[in-house]
Amino acid sequence: MSFELNFEQLQGKLKKILNPKRFRFIVILYPNPKTIIEIKKHISKTFPQSLVNNLDVKNRSYQEISSELYKNSEGFVYIDDFEEILNSEDLYNGFNQRRDKIASYNINLICFISIYKKEELFTKAINVIPDLWEFKDSVLELEKDERDDSLAGMRISESSSYSSLGGLNSVDKKEELERLLKKLKEASSDELKLNILYQTATIYRDLGDYKQSLNYSKMLLKLQEEILDEKHPNLATSYNNISLIYQDMGDLKKALEYQEKALNLREEILGEKHPDLASSYSNISLIYQDMGDLKKALEYQEKALNLREEILDEKHPNLASSYNNISLIYQAMGDLKKALEFQEKALNLTKEILGEKHPDLASSYSNISLIYQAMGDLKKALEYQEKALNLREEILDEKHPNLATSYNNISLIYQDMGDLKKALEYQEKALNLTKEILGGKHPNLAISYVNIAQLYFQNSDFKEAKEHIDKAVDIFSHLFPDGHPHLDIALNIQKVIYSQ
């Protein structure tokens, strides 16, 4: 999603994003070189005590620039010609493979690339630096005012996901799909086809169309198998992505099969002490959790945590992810005391390394709320869920899907409190926002319809209950095969409602 900002608004935005005592990765697309100078001046004025490192990467190897990259433990590192990294195999492999080392330094890595290289940025970055690209905080796109070359008129587009389209709504994504599919037919090089297939699969998954996402992911894998070495790490990435789609579809056997293929290949080519192995262990754990095998889920999640504690900095955000995942398993086991203990560890580490205004902090508040809700302490649950919502409203775009998640969770607390009017109010806010940003055939929309149907049923409004549960079943039937847990739950609720 993009929106116009004047320079004063841009200053406020940068002040929120930048933190010279925390790791940040920001890419700025500029209209002319003068823009780079003005932005650096603004940052120096805002953070006058911070160290600054202008890193020259042109015609140099990663080994040659590595000592300069790591010379300061905090502050700002500027790379004025990010395109050089994307076009140099030595540089992009160096940056990508050392993602975790780079992120362990409290630096703000600010990379500039011409706005006229925008398409190259998004197509190449996800292919040549996929691991580092996942760590980006923002992509800022600047457009010069037609009247002059100053910073008077600007547009910012941001994404917190590895997809270059993470901030777009469903209509924008469908338009982007049309452009990509047309471009795929015209693509002459294998590299371009790989990039387009990857983006297309990603957008379809974002839209909740898992069948098409799987279709394009398998096309991508087939092309990779034809042109890449059989031990290429990108094959493991594709196995992982296909596993995640099968998990979305409820085919857990297939999800586990592909996740184990990713793990086996990574173990063979990366060794036993690589962070990607921890990611595979964690993803296998999540599959076992969905299968209901909580013992296996805990075993793999603890393997992920142990490896991360061994190879990562003690203040690395992936440790907080492991604490969070272990907390969720203990919650599923009914050990709420242990669940709260690990969730609070995740919260405290997230605060320490990412600051008080990070989206992960809102997720921790929300997860703690769910534990208190399971304990029956609804007052505490509401307190933490409102903290999550307040933080999300402050730092996220007003059309962000995580706001809908907060509305949904607050609704469920009010439902447990017996305040059905308040519960319905928040559930409808979740529904309206989800419909606006994700479209009419997304699983999250169906979940909102299910929750609203249950509220109307509790209120003895069977007509509205039937109308909403029918919409949920229609969406789930369109998206998922028979036997998917979401579809089965909706069908059972539909049966109960229609029995009245």
C-alpha positions as CSV (number, residue, x, y, z in Angstrom):
1,M,0.0,0.0,0.0
2,S,1.4,3.4,-0.9
3,F,0.4,6.9,0.2
4,E,1.7,10.4,-0.3
5,L,4.0,12.0,2.3
6,N,5.4,15.5,2.4
7,F,9.0,15.9,3.7
8,E,7.7,16.7,7.2
9,Q,5.7,13.5,7.3
10,L,8.7,11.6,6.0
11,Q,10.9,12.9,8.8
12,G,8.4,11.5,11.3
13,K,8.3,8.2,9.6
14,L,12.0,7.8,9.5
15,K,12.2,8.8,13.2
16,K,9.8,5.9,14.0
17,I,11.7,3.3,11.9
18,L,15.3,4.3,12.7
19,N,17.1,3.2,15.9
20,P,20.9,3.4,15.9
21,K,21.0,1.0,18.9
22,R,19.0,-1.7,17.2
23,F,19.4,-3.6,13.9
24,R,17.4,-2.1,11.0
25,F,17.5,-2.9,7.3
26,I,16.0,-0.3,5.1
27,V,16.0,0.1,1.3
28,I,15.3,3.5,-0.2
29,L,14.5,4.0,-3.9
30,Y,15.6,7.5,-4.9
31,P,14.7,9.7,-8.0
32,N,18.1,11.4,-8.2
33,P,21.5,11.4,-6.3
34,K,20.7,14.7,-4.6
35,T,18.0,12.9,-2.6
36,I,20.6,10.6,-1.0
37,I,22.5,13.7,0.3
38,E,19.3,15.3,1.7
39,I,18.2,12.1,3.5
40,K,21.7,11.6,5.1
41,K,21.7,15.2,6.3
42,H,18.3,14.7,7.9
43,I,19.3,11.5,9.7
44,S,22.6,13.1,10.9
45,K,20.6,16.0,12.3
46,T,18.1,13.7,14.0
47,F,20.8,11.4,15.5
48,P,23.8,13.8,15.9
49,Q,25.7,11.4,18.3
50,S,25.5,8.3,16.1
51,L,28.4,6.8,14.2
52,V,28.2,6.9,10.4
53,N,29.8,4.5,8.0
54,N,29.6,5.2,4.2
55,L,30.4,1.7,2.8
56,D,31.8,1.7,-0.8
57,V,31.0,-1.7,-2.4
58,K,31.8,-0.9,-6.0
59,N,34.2,-3.4,-7.7
60,R,35.0,-4.9,-4.3
61,S,34.6,-8.4,-2.8
62,Y,32.7,-9.2,0.4
63,Q,36.0,-10.1,2.1
64,E,37.4,-6.7,1.2
65,I,34.4,-4.8,2.7
66,S,33.6,-7.0,5.6
67,S,36.0,-5.4,8.1
68,E,34.4,-2.0,7.3
69,L,30.9,-3.3,7.6
70,Y,31.5,-4.6,11.1
71,K,33.8,-1.8,12.3
72,N,31.1,-0.1,14.4
73,S,28.8,-2.1,16.8
74,E,26.1,0.5,16.3
75,G,25.1,3.5,14.3
76,F,24.3,3.9,10.5
77,V,25.8,2.1,7.6
78,Y,25.0,3.6,4.2
79,I,25.4,1.7,0.9
80,D,24.8,4.2,-1.9
81,D,24.9,1.7,-4.7
82,F,22.8,-1.3,-3.6
83,E,22.6,-2.4,-7.2
84,E,26.2,-3.4,-7.0
85,I,25.4,-6.0,-4.4
86,L,22.5,-7.4,-6.4
87,N,24.7,-7.8,-9.4
88,S,27.8,-9.3,-7.8
89,E,27.6,-13.0,-6.9
90,D,30.4,-12.7,-4.3
91,L,28.7,-9.7,-2.6
92,Y,25.1,-11.0,-2.6
93,N,26.3,-14.5,-1.4
94,G,28.4,-12.8,1.3
95,F,25.5,-10.6,2.6
96,N,22.9,-13.4,2.4
97,Q,24.9,-16.1,4.0
98,R,26.0,-13.8,6.9
99,R,22.5,-12.4,7.5
100,D,22.5,-13.4,11.1
101,K,25.9,-12.0,11.8
102,I,24.9,-8.7,10.2
103,A,21.7,-8.6,12.2
104,S,23.6,-9.3,15.4
105,Y,25.1,-5.8,15.2
106,N,23.1,-2.8,16.3
107,I,23.4,-1.0,13.0
108,N,20.9,0.6,10.7
109,L,21.8,-0.7,7.3
110,I,20.4,1.8,4.8
111,C,20.7,0.9,1.1
112,F,19.9,3.2,-1.8
113,I,18.9,2.2,-5.3
114,S,17.6,4.2,-8.2
115,I,13.8,4.3,-8.5
116,Y,14.3,3.3,-12.1
117,K,15.8,0.0,-10.9
118,K,12.7,-0.7,-8.8
119,E,11.6,-3.8,-10.7
120,E,15.2,-5.2,-10.7
121,L,15.3,-4.6,-6.9
122,F,12.2,-6.7,-6.2
123,T,12.9,-9.5,-8.7
124,K,16.6,-9.9,-7.8
125,A,16.5,-9.4,-4.1
126,I,14.1,-12.3,-3.4
127,N,16.2,-14.5,-5.6
128,V,19.8,-13.6,-4.6
129,I,19.4,-12.4,-1.0
130,P,16.2,-14.1,0.1
131,D,17.4,-14.6,3.7
132,L,18.6,-11.1,4.2
133,W,15.5,-9.7,2.4
134,E,13.3,-11.3,5.1
135,F,15.0,-9.1,7.7
136,K,14.1,-5.8,5.9
137,D,12.1,-3.3,8.0
138,S,10.9,-1.0,5.2
139,V,11.2,-0.3,1.6
140,L,10.8,3.5,1.0
141,E,9.9,4.6,-2.5
142,L,10.5,8.3,-3.2
143,E,9.0,10.1,-6.2
144,K,10.1,13.6,-7.1
145,D,7.5,16.4,-7.3
146,E,6.7,17.3,-10.9
147,R,7.5,21.0,-10.0
148,D,11.1,20.4,-8.9
149,D,13.6,17.8,-7.7
150,S,13.2,18.5,-4.0
151,L,11.7,16.2,-1.4
152,A,8.5,18.1,-1.2
153,G,6.3,15.3,-2.6
154,M,7.0,11.7,-1.7
155,R,5.4,8.3,-1.6
156,I,6.3,5.6,0.8
157,S,5.5,1.9,0.3
158,E,6.3,-0.5,3.1
159,S,6.3,-4.3,3.6
160,S,7.2,-6.3,6.7
161,S,7.2,-9.5,4.8
162,Y,9.6,-11.0,2.2
163,S,7.1,-10.3,-0.5
164,S,7.5,-7.0,-2.2
165,L,3.7,-6.8,-2.2
166,G,3.1,-7.3,1.5
167,G,1.5,-3.9,1.9
168,L,-1.0,-4.1,-1.0
169,N,-4.7,-4.8,-0.6
170,S,-6.4,-7.7,-2.5
171,V,-7.4,-5.5,-5.4
172,D,-3.8,-4.2,-5.9
173,K,-2.5,-7.8,-5.6
174,K,-4.9,-9.0,-8.3
175,E,-3.8,-6.3,-10.6
176,E,-0.2,-7.2,-9.9
177,L,-1.0,-10.8,-10.6
178,E,-2.3,-9.8,-14.1
179,R,0.9,-7.9,-14.8
180,L,3.1,-10.8,-13.6
181,L,1.2,-13.5,-15.6
182,K,1.5,-11.4,-18.7
183,K,5.1,-10.9,-18.1
184,L,5.6,-14.6,-17.5
185,K,4.4,-15.4,-21.0
186,E,6.9,-13.0,-22.4
187,A,9.9,-13.9,-20.2
188,S,12.9,-15.0,-22.2
189,S,15.4,-15.8,-19.5
190,D,15.2,-18.6,-16.8
191,E,16.2,-16.1,-14.1
192,L,13.3,-13.9,-14.9
193,K,10.9,-16.8,-15.0
194,L,12.1,-18.0,-11.6
195,N,11.5,-14.5,-10.1
196,I,8.0,-14.2,-11.6
197,L,7.0,-17.7,-10.5
198,Y,8.1,-17.0,-7.0
199,Q,6.2,-13.7,-6.8
200,T,3.1,-15.2,-8.3
201,A,3.1,-18.1,-5.9
202,T,3.6,-15.6,-3.0
203,I,0.7,-13.4,-4.0
204,Y,-1.7,-16.3,-4.5
205,R,-0.8,-17.5,-1.0
206,D,-1.4,-14.0,0.4
207,L,-4.8,-14.0,-1.3
208,G,-5.7,-17.4,0.3
209,D,-5.7,-19.2,-3.1
210,Y,-3.6,-22.1,-2.0
211,K,-4.3,-24.3,-5.0
212,Q,-2.9,-21.7,-7.4
213,S,0.0,-20.9,-5.0
214,L,0.9,-24.6,-4.9
215,N,0.6,-24.8,-8.7
216,Y,3.1,-22.0,-9.3
217,S,5.4,-23.1,-6.5
218,K,5.7,-26.5,-8.2
219,M,6.3,-24.9,-11.5
220,L,9.1,-22.9,-9.8
221,L,10.6,-26.1,-8.3
222,K,10.5,-27.9,-11.6
223,L,12.4,-25.1,-13.4
224,Q,14.9,-25.0,-10.5
225,E,15.5,-28.7,-10.8
226,E,16.2,-28.3,-14.5
227,I,18.7,-25.4,-14.3
228,L,20.2,-25.6,-10.8
229,D,22.6,-28.0,-9.2
230,E,20.9,-30.8,-7.3
231,K,22.4,-29.5,-4.1
232,H,21.5,-25.9,-4.5
233,P,20.1,-24.2,-1.3
234,N,17.2,-22.6,-3.3
235,L,15.7,-26.1,-3.8
236,A,15.5,-26.4,0.0
237,T,13.7,-23.0,0.1
238,S,11.2,-24.3,-2.5
239,Y,10.6,-27.5,-0.5
240,N,10.0,-25.4,2.6
241,N,7.6,-23.0,0.8
242,I,5.6,-25.9,-0.7
243,S,5.4,-27.5,2.7
244,L,3.9,-24.3,4.1
245,I,1.2,-24.3,1.4
246,Y,0.3,-27.9,2.1
247,Q,0.0,-27.0,5.8
248,D,-2.3,-24.1,4.9
249,M,-4.4,-26.6,2.9
250,G,-4.5,-29.0,5.8
251,D,-2.5,-31.8,4.0
252,L,-0.2,-32.3,6.9
253,K,1.3,-35.5,5.6
254,K,2.5,-33.8,2.4
255,A,3.6,-30.7,4.5
256,L,5.8,-33.0,6.6
257,E,7.2,-34.8,3.5
258,Y,8.4,-31.5,1.9
259,Q,9.6,-30.0,5.2
260,E,11.8,-33.1,5.8
261,K,13.1,-32.8,2.2
262,A,14.1,-29.2,3.0
263,L,15.8,-30.3,6.3
264,N,17.7,-33.2,4.7
265,L,19.1,-31.1,1.9
266,R,20.0,-28.3,4.3
267,E,21.8,-30.7,6.6
268,E,23.7,-32.1,3.6
269,I,24.9,-28.8,2.1
270,L,24.9,-26.4,5.1
271,G,26.2,-28.6,7.9
272,E,24.8,-29.1,11.4
273,K,25.3,-25.6,12.7
274,H,23.4,-23.4,10.3
275,P,20.5,-21.2,11.3
276,D,18.4,-22.5,8.4
277,L,18.4,-25.9,10.2
278,A,16.7,-24.3,13.2
279,S,14.1,-22.9,10.9
280,S,13.4,-26.4,9.5
281,Y,13.2,-27.9,13.0
282,S,10.7,-25.1,14.0
283,N,8.6,-25.7,10.9
284,I,8.5,-29.4,11.4
285,S,7.4,-28.7,15.0
286,L,4.5,-26.6,13.8
287,I,3.3,-29.4,11.6
288,Y,3.4,-32.0,14.4
289,Q,1.5,-29.4,16.5
290,D,-1.2,-29.3,13.9
291,M,-1.2,-33.1,13.8
292,G,-1.8,-33.1,17.5
293,D,1.5,-34.8,18.3
294,L,2.5,-32.3,21.0
295,K,5.4,-34.4,22.3
296,K,7.0,-34.5,18.8
297,A,6.3,-30.8,18.4
298,L,8.0,-29.9,21.6
299,E,11.0,-32.1,20.7
300,Y,11.6,-30.3,17.4
301,Q,11.0,-26.9,18.8
302,E,13.5,-27.5,21.6
303,K,16.0,-28.7,18.9
304,A,15.5,-25.3,17.1
305,L,16.0,-23.4,20.4
306,N,19.1,-25.4,21.4
307,L,20.7,-24.8,18.0
308,R,19.8,-21.1,18.0
309,E,21.2,-20.7,21.5
310,E,24.5,-22.3,20.3
311,I,25.1,-20.4,17.1
312,L,23.2,-17.1,17.5
313,D,23.9,-14.0,19.6
314,E,22.0,-14.2,23.0
315,K,20.0,-11.1,21.9
316,H,18.8,-12.5,18.6
317,P,15.1,-12.2,17.7
318,N,14.9,-15.8,16.6
319,L,15.4,-16.8,20.2
320,A,12.2,-14.9,21.0
321,S,10.5,-16.8,18.2
322,S,11.5,-20.1,19.8
323,Y,10.3,-19.1,23.2
324,N,7.0,-18.1,21.7
325,N,6.6,-21.4,19.8
326,I,7.4,-23.4,22.9
327,S,4.9,-21.4,24.8
328,L,2.2,-22.2,22.3
329,I,2.9,-25.9,22.6
330,Y,2.8,-25.8,26.4
331,Q,-0.5,-23.9,26.1
332,A,-1.9,-26.7,23.8
333,M,-0.7,-29.2,26.4
334,G,-2.7,-27.4,29.1
335,D,0.4,-26.4,31.0
336,L,-0.5,-22.7,31.3
337,K,2.1,-21.9,33.9
338,K,4.9,-23.0,31.6
339,A,3.2,-21.4,28.6
340,L,3.2,-18.0,30.4
341,E,6.8,-18.5,31.5
342,F,8.1,-18.9,28.0
343,Q,5.8,-16.2,26.6
344,E,7.1,-13.7,29.1
345,K,10.7,-14.6,28.1
346,A,9.7,-13.9,24.5
347,L,8.1,-10.6,25.5
348,N,11.1,-9.4,27.6
349,L,13.7,-10.4,24.9
350,T,11.6,-8.7,22.2
351,K,11.4,-5.5,24.2
352,E,15.1,-5.5,24.9
353,I,16.3,-6.1,21.3
354,L,13.5,-4.5,19.2
355,G,12.3,-1.7,21.4
356,E,8.9,-0.7,22.6
357,K,7.3,0.0,19.2
358,H,7.8,-3.2,17.2
359,P,5.0,-5.4,15.8
360,D,6.5,-8.5,17.5
361,L,5.8,-6.9,20.8
362,A,2.1,-6.6,20.0
363,S,2.1,-10.3,19.1
364,S,3.6,-11.2,22.5
365,Y,1.0,-9.1,24.2
366,S,-1.7,-10.9,22.2
367,N,-0.3,-14.4,23.1
368,I,-0.1,-13.5,26.8
369,S,-3.7,-12.4,26.6
370,L,-4.7,-15.8,25.1
371,I,-3.0,-17.6,28.0
372,Y,-4.8,-15.4,30.6
373,Q,-8.0,-16.1,28.7
374,A,-7.4,-19.9,29.0
375,M,-6.7,-19.4,32.7
376,G,-10.1,-17.7,33.1
377,D,-8.6,-14.3,34.0
378,L,-10.6,-12.3,31.5
379,K,-9.7,-8.9,32.9
380,K,-6.0,-9.6,32.4
381,A,-6.7,-11.1,29.0
382,L,-8.6,-7.9,27.9
383,E,-5.8,-5.7,29.3
384,Y,-3.1,-7.4,27.2
385,Q,-5.2,-7.7,24.1
386,E,-6.0,-4.0,24.3
387,K,-2.2,-3.3,24.7
388,A,-1.7,-5.3,21.5
389,L,-4.4,-3.4,19.6
390,N,-3.2,0.0,20.8
391,L,0.4,-0.7,19.7
392,R,-0.7,-2.0,16.4
393,E,-2.9,1.1,15.8
394,E,0.1,3.3,16.6
395,I,2.7,1.6,14.4
396,L,0.9,-0.2,11.6
397,D,-1.1,1.0,8.6
398,E,-4.8,1.5,9.4
399,K,-5.6,-1.3,6.9
400,H,-3.2,-3.9,8.3
401,P,-4.6,-7.4,8.8
402,N,-3.1,-7.7,12.3
403,L,-5.6,-5.1,13.4
404,A,-8.4,-7.4,12.3
405,T,-6.7,-10.1,14.4
406,S,-6.8,-7.9,17.5
407,Y,-10.5,-7.0,16.9
408,N,-11.3,-10.8,16.6
409,N,-9.4,-11.6,19.8
410,I,-11.0,-8.8,21.8
411,S,-14.4,-10.0,20.5
412,L,-13.7,-13.5,21.8
413,I,-12.9,-12.2,25.3
414,Y,-16.1,-10.2,25.4
415,Q,-17.9,-13.3,24.3
416,D,-16.4,-15.2,27.2
417,M,-17.5,-12.3,29.5
418,G,-21.1,-12.7,28.2
419,D,-21.1,-9.3,26.6
420,L,-22.5,-10.4,23.3
421,K,-23.2,-6.8,22.1
422,K,-19.5,-5.8,22.5
423,A,-18.4,-9.1,21.1
424,L,-20.4,-8.6,17.9
425,E,-19.2,-5.0,17.6
426,Y,-15.6,-6.1,17.5
427,Q,-16.2,-9.1,15.3
428,E,-17.9,-7.0,12.7
429,K,-15.0,-4.6,12.8
430,A,-12.7,-7.6,12.1
431,L,-15.0,-8.8,9.3
432,N,-15.2,-5.4,7.6
433,L,-11.5,-4.8,7.7
434,T,-10.7,-8.3,6.5
435,K,-13.1,-8.0,3.6
436,E,-11.6,-4.7,2.6
437,I,-7.9,-5.8,2.6
438,L,-8.0,-9.5,1.8
439,G,-11.0,-9.8,-0.5
440,G,-14.1,-11.9,-0.5
441,K,-12.6,-15.4,-0.6
442,H,-9.9,-15.4,2.1
443,P,-9.9,-18.0,4.9
444,N,-9.7,-15.2,7.5
445,L,-12.9,-13.8,6.2
446,A,-14.6,-17.2,6.6
447,I,-13.3,-17.4,10.2
448,S,-15.0,-14.0,10.9
449,Y,-18.2,-15.3,9.5
450,V,-18.0,-18.4,11.7
451,N,-17.4,-16.3,14.8
452,I,-20.3,-13.9,14.0
453,A,-22.6,-16.9,13.3
454,Q,-21.9,-18.3,16.7
455,L,-22.6,-14.9,18.3
456,Y,-26.0,-14.6,16.6
457,F,-26.7,-18.2,17.5
458,Q,-26.0,-17.5,21.2
459,N,-28.3,-14.5,20.9
460,S,-31.1,-16.7,19.4
461,D,-31.0,-14.9,16.0
462,F,-31.0,-18.0,14.0
463,K,-31.7,-16.3,10.6
464,E,-28.5,-14.2,10.9
465,A,-26.6,-17.2,12.2
466,K,-27.5,-19.3,9.2
467,E,-26.7,-16.5,6.8
468,H,-23.2,-16.1,8.2
469,I,-22.3,-19.8,8.6
470,D,-23.4,-20.4,5.0
471,K,-21.0,-17.8,3.8
472,A,-18.2,-19.4,5.9
473,V,-18.9,-22.9,4.5
474,D,-19.0,-21.5,1.0
475,I,-15.5,-19.9,1.3
476,F,-14.0,-22.9,3.0
477,S,-15.4,-25.3,0.4
478,H,-13.9,-23.2,-2.3
479,L,-10.5,-23.0,-0.7
480,F,-10.0,-26.4,1.0
481,P,-10.5,-30.1,0.2
482,D,-12.9,-32.3,2.1
483,G,-11.6,-33.1,5.5
484,H,-9.8,-29.8,6.2
485,P,-10.2,-29.0,9.9
486,H,-11.5,-25.5,9.1
487,L,-14.2,-26.8,6.8
488,D,-15.1,-29.6,9.2
489,I,-15.6,-27.2,12.1
490,A,-17.7,-24.9,10.0
491,L,-19.9,-27.8,8.7
492,N,-20.4,-29.0,12.3
493,I,-21.5,-25.5,13.4
494,Q,-23.7,-25.2,10.4
495,K,-25.4,-28.5,11.4
496,V,-26.0,-27.3,14.9
497,I,-27.4,-24.0,13.8
498,Y,-29.8,-25.6,11.2
499,S,-31.0,-28.0,13.9
500,Q,-32.8,-25.2,15.6
